[in-house]
Amino acid sequence: MKRWLSWTLGVVFVVGAWLVALATPPEDAREAPFTVTASVGEEATGRDIVATVEGLRRADTVTDGAWSAEGNWLVVDLSISSRVSPRTLAHATLQIGDRTFAATERADGSLYQQGLTAGVPRSGSIAFELPADLEAETAVLRLATLSDVRLDSVVEVAVPLSEIERSGEAELRPREWARP
């Protein structure tokens, strides 16, 4: 075999191996959740979750009946149900850059960790306490009916933090059956 042919084949194989390496999914891809992306006001339907983020509010104080807390709060008003069987809203996180914030469990009236009925939406709010020095422009809200979201569907909604006007106080909406 001629020397130039050997070099050409060697280069082709190296480039081919490089392309295969680029096309190979990362190690955690085999367990990644199936994301369903939606916008504020748009219904998102996953395997066993149907959710609509109806509104976003920021406030210095959040109240829920007699309970209140000061801080940098994001309140998410939503309507949510399961599709197949009774579930809970077990996963509600806000991803800002490489940081993840879970919905607060302190407010008794929150929809977080509450039961969901198949086909019958509930409306209410969940709240996230954010760092006081937060300067992020955007975040991603993630909702799911299982706390371990591997290989399950997750509703993702882009949250334009910089566009949400901040008020002094925000009250969580009462949990109730959603009205069509």
Secondary structure as UniProt FT lines:
FT   HELIX           3..23
FT   HELIX           27..31
FT   STRAND          34..38
FT   TURN            40..41
FT   STRAND          43..45
FT   STRAND          50..64
FT   TURN            65..66
FT   STRAND          67..82
FT   STRAND          87..88
FT   STRAND          91..96
FT   TURN            97..98
FT   STRAND          99..102
FT   TURN            108..109
FT   TURN            112..113
FT   STRAND          115..118
FT   STRAND          122..130
FT   TURN            132..133
FT   STRAND          139..144
FT   TURN            150..151
FT   STRAND          153..159
FT   HELIX           161..163
FT   STRAND          166..171
FT   STRAND          176..177
//
